[in-house]
Amino acid sequence: MALATNKILLENAASNSAGAYFQAVTYTVLPSATTTIDAGVFLVVAGASNVTVEAAVSAGSYSTILASGVGGVIISDGTNVRFKNFVGTTGVPVVLEINEGAAASGTYA
């Protein structure tokens, strides 16, 4: 996570390809449940209307930091930030993670 924002940007590198800045990450949040967000830096794209992002403010107490259907940047320690689904249908938020060093498949000029 410490090197998450120190990247060489490659012109025209598409998401989820070698050398890309972003990688898509899939989180499935079951009805009326929570899912902890892995450690890292993430871009949450506005989308899932039934999922919020919460952060622990004290032991066992969480506050909403991103409302449902709203996008933003999330920095997670892997323990204290989570998605919360507040309705009876499964939520799948659209999440892009900063590529933290996936192996490159070639040489770039």
N, C-alpha and C positions, 0 to 999 in steps of 0.2 A: 504494500500500500504506500510505502514511503516514496516510491518512484512512480506513482501512478500518473503524475502530471508531467514528468520529464520524458517527453517523447519526441522523436524525429518525425515530423509530419511529411507524408508522401503525397505528392500531387495525384489526384484522381484515384486514391485508394478507397474502395467501397467498404462499407461496414462488413464485418465478418470475413474479410480476406486478409491474407498475409500483409503485414505492414499497415493495416487499418488502425485508426485511432480508437474506434468504437467496436465492441463486440456485443451482440444481442445476448441477453441472459433471460432465461425463462423462470418465472416464479409462478406457482399455482397456489392460490390462497383459497382453501376450502370454505364452504359456507360457515359463517359465524365463527371463524377461527383466525389465528395469526400465524405469520411465517416470518422468521428472523431473516434480515437481509445480511448477506455475507459481508465480510470486511472489504472495503474498497470505496472507490468514487464512482457514482452512478448518475446517469441522466434518466429521470423518469419522465416518459412522454405522456402527456395528457391522454387519458383513455378510460381505463376501468372505472366505471361510475359507482362501483360498490366497494372500492378498496381505498383506504387512507394509509398514510405513512405516519407512524408514531415513534417518538423517542422517549426513553426512560428519563424521567426527571428526578426520581428518587426510587429507592427500593420498592419494586412492585407497582409504581405509579407511572403511567404513560400519558403524554400529551400529543395531540395531533400536530404534525408539522407540515403536512401536505394534505389538503382536503381531497375528497374523491373527485376524479375527473380533472385534476390539476397536475401539471408537470413541474419539475424542478430538479435541482442538483441535490443529491444525497451523499453524505460522507458517513460511512458506517464502520463501527469497530467490530462488527460481527456478533455483537451481543445485545446492544441496547437500542437498536433501530429495527423496526419491524413493519410489515404490511398487516393491516387489519381489515378483514372482510366483515361488514356489518349487516349483510343480508343473507338470504337463503339460497343464493346461487354462487357457483364457483367464480372467482375473479382471477383474471390473468393480466396483470399490469404489463405495459410495454416498457422494458428496461434496457438501457444501453450502458455497458460497463467500459471504462477506459481500459484499453488493451494493456495488461500488465506484463507483457513480455512473452506472448505466444511466439513460438518458434517461427522464424521467417522461412519461407519455402524457396527463396532465391535471392539473387543479388540485385540491388536497385541502383540505377544510374541516375 
